Amino acid sequence: MPTSTVDLATARRYVNSARYRSLDELCGGDPQMQDLIARGKRLIDRNIPILILGETGTGKEYLSRALHAYSARRAANWVAVNCASIPESLAESELFGYCKGAFSGALPGGMKGKVQQADGGTLFLDEIGDMPFALQTRLLRVLSEREVIPLGAAHPVPVDVHLICATHQDLKTLVAQGRFREDLYYRIAGGVLRLPSLRSRTDRRALIMQMIGDEMSCADIDDSIIAPAALQRMLAYAWPGNLRQMHAVIRYCCAVMNGGRIEVGDLPEELMESFAPSTHFEGPAISPVSNVRSIVPQAGAADILPRPPGGPLGDERTRVIDALVGSRWNISAASRQLGMCRASLYRKLRQLDIPHVRDQAMPAHFASYAA
Ligand SMILES: Nc1ncnc2c1ncn2[C@@H]1O[C@H](COP(=O)(O)OP(=O)(O)OP(=O)(O)O)[C@@H](O)[C@H]1O
């Protein structure tokens, strides 16, 4: 974060680039994004609850912040809760707060819950699809009554929050499976904004240039900052981790580049491996780059763990396992490489039925990679 020794312009640039982009800055000219932002602007001040959908890393949280900053509530708090990461036992007190003496171990003065902290502002419930069912019932009550009852309190406290929820999950399927309350779904999905995946956006070039500019704290970079072949590879890449992954890749390239220009050899491994000149790149063939350090052991983990049937899930499983082995089962490093957050990677392991290396009998050479 900026400190008091940093001048205001630098601090403003930091805030602008790292955490808070305005709504208009979220789009580099992609028509789907332009349409989504225009609809978001119309919804936000009508107090209509907004549900943001999109793959992991597509910028759901960024969009929520930008909507709040655009709204009439911008002077009040924007409070985020990640429903996937609060332990179920703490979720109620986190969200609704408690009074002093509510339970042993409680703070002496009690605690305001997130809903009350967002009073007058915006409450952002991220990963709403992961909210425990019992808590969904309590949330529904808060939304319909517009009041919370902190644990141990005798009386309800009125609250006025604008609700923005986000998820990468298909909530309608969760409803059909009985895992998400239908009445809550209709209450939170007043206006649905579906963020496009990065690979389907036509403004990838503008985003790359914007991120490089941010990374170098320089607003007026030009095309000479990146070699045409490196840019082509970035444009041809599928970006499974979306904006999060692109941001991580740009940071990496800016850190390793030498000589003021990002070259093909500065790209991280995943961009080199996935590149197939015959299918993606219209231009002179690019020879494989030999100076890319391989972090994946020669015997691929995908050959060691039992393979699922082929098809897209099998490919994804191989990609995830290779990232895990390459990072020696360091979940933070593997999730960075895959362009997803740790919680998403743990979810992916469950979904793809990949047991953690700690939990299985592994061949000695493979298990030795475990962190
Ligand atoms: N417009 C943007 N410009 C630059 N970087 C961005 C932008 N949007 C997102 N990012 C990068 O992507 C990361 C993920 O963004 P965000 O948390 O908003 O995505 P998300 O869809 O909420 O992810 P998840 O589904 O994993 O919660 C950010 O931390 C940032 O690094």
The ligand as a Gaussian input file, in Angstrom:
#p B3LYP/6-31G(d) Opt

LIG

0 1
 N       -9.129000      -4.865000     -15.340000
 C       -8.060000      -5.447000     -14.832000
 N       -6.838000      -4.961000     -15.083000
 C       -5.739000      -5.562000     -14.582000
 N       -5.755000      -6.662000     -13.825000
 C       -6.930000      -7.177000     -13.558000
 C       -8.150000      -6.610000     -14.024000
 N       -9.159000      -7.364000     -13.573000
 C       -8.598000      -8.350000     -12.860000
 N       -7.256000      -8.239000     -12.858000
 C       -6.283000      -9.147000     -12.251000
 O       -6.945000     -10.381000     -12.045000
 C       -6.977000     -10.700000     -10.651000
 C       -8.276000     -11.349000     -10.343000
 O       -9.323000     -10.385000     -10.449000
 P      -10.645000     -10.602000      -9.615000
 O      -10.316000     -11.011000      -8.206000
 O      -11.507000      -9.432000      -9.803000
 O      -11.229000     -11.878000     -10.406000
 P      -12.399000     -12.846000      -9.954000
 O      -13.189000     -13.158000     -11.175000
 O      -13.131000     -12.248000      -8.796000
 O      -11.569000     -14.120000      -9.488000
 P      -12.101000     -15.396000      -8.620000
 O      -13.195000     -16.048000      -9.414000
 O      -10.896000     -16.275000      -8.515000
 O      -12.565000     -14.841000      -7.305000
 C       -6.727000      -9.376000      -9.935000
 O       -6.145000      -9.583000      -8.684000
 C       -5.800000      -8.680000     -10.894000
 O       -4.502000      -9.179000     -10.710000

